[in-house]
Amino acid sequence: MQSHFPVIIEQDSDGVFLVECPQFKGCRSYGKTIHEAMENIKEAIEACLEDEPFFTDVSTFIGIRDIEVAIP
């Protein structure tokens, strides 16, 4: 059985891609390329699924919004 999970991808100042699956607390990984980061987060999600095989107490991903804030 296959399932889809949302991921958030960021890039730090060193060029490393940071990736997180918000449906699982602490489910994060990274990679030197987006492809590597995506492969690594897939493994991290699989590990999270082993800990929570029936999706109990899993967050519901709502989405990402952009907000404008004045910088002093």
N, C-alpha and C positions, 0 to 999 in steps of 0.2 A: 504494500500500500504506500502511496506517495502522499505527501502533504506539503503545503506551501507555508513559509514563515517569512514575515517581514524582517529586513535587516537595514541598519543605518550604516552608511559608509562615510568616514571622515579621513582627511589626510593631515598628518601632523607637520610641524615645521621641518622635520628631517626627511619628508617625503614618504613616510611609512603610512600605509592604509590601515586604519582602525575600523573594525566592523563589530557591530553589536546586534543581537536579536532581542528586542525589547519584550518578547513574550516570556522570556525566562530570566529571572534575576541573576545577574552576574555572568550572562552568556556573552562573552566577548572574545575577540581574537584579533590578529593583525597579519599583515604580509607586506612584502616589498613591492608587489604588484596587486592590482585589484583581483586578478585571477587567483593569486596565491591566498589573498585575504578571504576570498569567497570559498575556496577549498577548505581553509582552516576553520571558518565559521560553520561550515557544513559539519565538520567533525565535532565542533563544540556543541552544536545543536543535537547531534546524535548522542553525545555524552549526557546532555540535559534530558533527553528523552529516556535514557536508561534510568536516570534518577526519578523521573516523573512520567512513567509510561502511559498513564491514563489522563494526562493533562490536568491533574488536580492542582488547584491553587496557582494557576498560570495566569499571568496578566493578559488583558485583552488589548491589543494594539489598536489605537484610535487613529493616529496619523501624526504628521509633522506640520507645524505651522511656523511661519516667520513673523517675528514681532520687531517693531522699530523702537529703539530706546535711545534717548539722547545721551551722548558721551560727554561728560564735563571736561 
